[in-house]
Amino acid sequence: MILDHLVYATPDLDATAAELERLLGVRPAEGGRHPGFGTRNRLVGLGGRSYLEIVGPDPEQEDPAGPRPFGIDGLRAAGLAGWALAVEGIDAVTARAREQGYDPGDPQDMSRRTPSGELLSWRLTPPDRAGHGRLVPFLIDWGSTRHPADGLPVVELVSVSAVHPDPEAVRRDLAAVGTRLDLAEGRRPTLTVVLSGRHGPVTLT
């Protein structure tokens, strides 16, 4: 199981994408819209089948029936809002995690269309259920669909780390979904990512 993507949520997608382009030296690619959720995204590859998702409100959609995901409606600035772990057989992985004491939630069917009109479909556990301040990843299974990291502009992912008041509790739940994270003790749950940018390291929190 590997990192599928990091989620960087923002109240203003265009402004955040422009700022990341300035810092990283690559233009985030148009991802697509999430019908019914009121969001759209842009993407930057991190090498292999991993990428950074920049997600924000879609002004061309009507307001969704419920809150936008990743707390977007309440954001005043961009920030990391979680990460996704790529799995195969998401139902079996979810069942094993529950047997080990961690419940990632029931997998859901999702889809979006790319700017070219291609339909991408996947299944994922609810991101809002991700534990310990979203330091535990939600799970995503792309099945037979084309992976969105294919053909993206790429930057180097230098590191992913986190702090939490109870690192051991986080490690137990990370192990339940089959992964690990560089963790240290800290006052509040915080995920930190370092990317290699045009003028040096770029830190996202």
C-alpha positions as CSV (number, residue, x, y, z in Angstrom):
1,M,0.0,0.0,0.0
2,I,1.4,3.4,-1.0
3,L,0.6,7.1,-0.8
4,D,-2.1,7.8,-3.4
5,H,-2.5,11.5,-2.9
6,L,-2.2,14.4,-0.5
7,V,-5.2,16.8,-0.1
8,Y,-4.5,20.5,0.0
9,A,-7.8,22.3,0.6
10,T,-8.4,25.9,-0.2
11,P,-11.1,28.5,-0.2
12,D,-9.8,29.9,-3.5
13,L,-8.6,27.2,-6.0
14,D,-7.3,29.6,-8.7
15,A,-5.3,31.7,-6.2
16,T,-3.8,28.7,-4.5
17,A,-2.9,27.0,-7.7
18,A,-1.2,30.2,-8.9
19,E,0.8,30.5,-5.7
20,L,1.9,26.8,-5.9
21,E,2.9,27.3,-9.5
22,R,5.2,30.2,-8.4
23,L,6.7,28.2,-5.6
24,L,7.1,24.9,-7.4
25,G,7.9,25.9,-10.9
26,V,5.2,23.7,-12.5
27,R,1.6,24.6,-13.4
28,P,-1.0,22.4,-11.6
29,A,-3.0,20.5,-14.2
30,E,-6.8,20.8,-14.4
31,G,-8.4,17.9,-12.6
32,G,-12.1,18.1,-12.9
33,R,-15.4,18.8,-11.0
34,H,-17.0,16.7,-8.3
35,P,-20.8,17.0,-9.2
36,G,-23.0,17.4,-6.1
37,F,-20.1,18.2,-3.8
38,G,-19.5,21.8,-5.1
39,T,-15.8,21.3,-5.6
40,R,-13.2,21.0,-8.3
41,N,-9.5,20.3,-8.2
42,R,-6.1,20.7,-9.8
43,L,-3.2,18.2,-9.6
44,V,0.6,18.0,-9.4
45,G,2.4,14.7,-9.7
46,L,4.7,13.5,-7.0
47,G,6.3,10.7,-8.9
48,G,4.9,7.3,-9.8
49,R,1.2,6.9,-8.8
50,S,1.2,9.7,-6.2
51,Y,0.0,13.2,-6.6
52,L,-1.0,16.4,-4.7
53,E,-4.7,17.3,-5.0
54,I,-5.5,21.0,-4.7
55,V,-9.2,21.2,-4.0
56,G,-11.6,24.1,-3.6
57,P,-15.1,25.5,-4.3
58,D,-16.4,25.3,-7.8
59,P,-18.2,28.6,-8.6
60,E,-19.9,27.0,-11.6
61,Q,-21.8,24.5,-9.4
62,E,-24.8,25.2,-7.2
63,D,-24.2,25.1,-3.5
64,P,-24.3,21.4,-2.4
65,A,-27.0,20.0,-0.1
66,G,-24.4,19.5,2.6
67,P,-21.1,20.9,3.6
68,R,-18.2,20.7,1.1
69,P,-15.6,18.1,2.0
70,F,-12.4,18.7,3.9
71,G,-14.0,21.7,5.8
72,I,-13.6,23.9,2.7
73,D,-16.6,26.1,3.6
74,G,-14.9,27.2,6.8
75,L,-11.4,27.8,5.5
76,R,-9.7,31.2,5.5
77,A,-6.5,29.9,4.0
78,A,-5.2,26.8,2.2
79,G,-3.8,23.9,4.2
80,L,-3.3,20.1,4.2
81,A,-6.5,18.3,4.9
82,G,-5.5,14.7,4.9
83,W,-4.0,12.0,2.7
84,A,-5.2,8.9,0.8
85,L,-3.7,5.4,0.8
86,A,-3.9,3.4,-2.4
87,V,-5.4,-0.1,-1.8
88,E,-6.7,-3.0,-3.9
89,G,-9.8,-4.7,-2.6
90,I,-11.0,-1.8,-0.4
91,D,-13.7,-3.9,1.2
92,A,-11.2,-6.5,2.4
93,V,-8.8,-3.8,3.7
94,T,-11.6,-2.1,5.5
95,A,-12.7,-5.4,7.1
96,R,-9.1,-6.1,8.3
97,A,-8.8,-2.6,9.8
98,R,-12.0,-3.1,11.8
99,E,-10.7,-6.5,13.1
100,Q,-7.7,-4.6,14.4
101,G,-9.7,-2.0,16.1
102,Y,-9.9,0.9,13.6
103,D,-13.0,1.7,11.6
104,P,-12.3,3.8,8.4
105,G,-16.0,3.9,7.5
106,D,-17.9,2.2,4.6
107,P,-16.4,2.5,1.1
108,Q,-18.4,4.8,-1.2
109,D,-18.6,5.1,-5.0
110,M,-17.2,8.3,-6.5
111,S,-16.6,9.7,-9.9
112,R,-15.6,12.9,-11.8
113,R,-15.1,14.0,-15.4
114,T,-11.8,15.3,-16.6
115,P,-11.7,18.5,-18.7
116,S,-11.5,16.2,-21.8
117,G,-14.7,14.5,-20.8
118,E,-13.2,11.2,-19.5
119,L,-15.0,9.7,-16.6
120,L,-12.9,8.6,-13.7
121,S,-14.5,6.3,-11.1
122,W,-13.2,5.1,-7.8
123,R,-14.2,3.9,-4.3
124,L,-13.0,5.5,-1.1
125,T,-13.7,5.5,2.6
126,P,-15.1,8.8,3.9
127,P,-12.3,11.3,4.3
128,D,-14.1,13.0,7.2
129,R,-13.9,9.7,9.1
130,A,-10.1,9.7,8.9
131,G,-8.8,9.4,12.5
132,H,-6.6,11.5,14.8
133,G,-7.2,14.8,13.0
134,R,-6.9,13.1,9.6
135,L,-3.4,11.9,10.3
136,V,-4.7,8.4,9.5
137,P,-5.3,8.2,5.7
138,F,-8.6,7.4,4.1
139,L,-8.5,4.5,1.7
140,I,-8.9,4.7,-2.1
141,D,-9.3,2.0,-4.7
142,W,-9.1,3.1,-8.4
143,G,-10.1,-0.3,-9.7
144,S,-9.6,-0.5,-13.5
145,T,-9.9,3.2,-14.2
146,R,-6.9,5.3,-15.4
147,H,-5.0,6.7,-12.5
148,P,-5.1,10.5,-12.4
149,A,-1.3,10.8,-11.7
150,D,-0.7,9.6,-15.4
151,G,0.7,12.5,-17.4
152,L,0.8,15.1,-14.6
153,P,3.6,17.7,-14.2
154,V,5.9,16.3,-11.5
155,V,7.7,17.7,-8.5
156,E,9.8,15.8,-5.9
157,L,8.2,14.8,-2.7
158,V,10.9,15.2,-0.1
159,S,9.1,14.1,3.1
160,V,5.8,13.6,4.9
161,S,5.7,13.8,8.7
162,A,3.3,14.6,11.5
163,V,3.0,15.5,15.2
164,H,0.2,14.4,17.6
165,P,-0.3,14.4,21.4
166,D,-0.5,10.6,21.4
167,P,1.8,9.2,18.6
168,E,1.4,5.6,19.8
169,A,-2.3,5.7,19.3
170,V,-1.9,7.1,15.8
171,R,0.7,4.4,15.0
172,R,-1.7,1.6,16.1
173,D,-4.4,2.9,13.7
174,L,-1.9,3.5,10.9
175,A,-0.8,-0.2,11.3
176,A,-4.5,-1.3,11.1
177,V,-4.8,0.1,7.6
178,G,-1.3,-1.2,6.6
179,T,0.9,1.9,6.6
180,R,3.1,4.1,8.8
181,L,4.1,7.8,9.1
182,D,7.0,9.7,10.5
183,L,5.5,10.8,13.8
184,A,6.6,12.9,16.7
185,E,4.8,14.1,19.9
186,G,3.3,17.6,19.6
187,R,0.5,19.7,21.1
188,R,-2.0,19.4,18.2
189,P,-2.4,17.1,15.2
190,T,-0.4,18.5,12.3
191,L,0.6,17.0,9.0
192,T,3.6,18.5,7.2
193,V,4.8,17.9,3.7
194,V,8.0,19.1,2.1
195,L,8.3,19.4,-1.7
196,S,11.3,20.4,-3.8
197,G,10.4,23.8,-5.4
198,R,11.9,26.1,-8.0
199,H,13.9,28.0,-5.4
200,G,14.3,25.3,-2.7
201,P,12.1,23.4,-0.3
202,V,8.4,24.2,-0.1
203,T,6.6,23.3,3.1
204,L,2.9,22.7,3.3
205,T,1.0,22.2,6.6
